[in-house]
């Protein structure tokens, strides 16, 4: 590179910088796509979690009371 003129050296560096810039733009676009995909997946999982919680709440409401009557409590061994 020492036999290149200063203008040629600058031109070469600018070309490399432009290539790197385009590469970074592509990478950035891919990362934004990944963010969008993950956000959609997160929203879907949150929705599924909410539905599951609602189903659990319905099932819990159908369970008998936690404090059974004294007649239903198990006694010790005879």
Secondary structure by P-SEA (a helix, b strand, c coil): cccccaaaaaaaaaaaaaaaaaaaaaaaaaaaaaaaaaaaaaaaaaaaaaaaaaaaaaaaaacccccccccccccccc
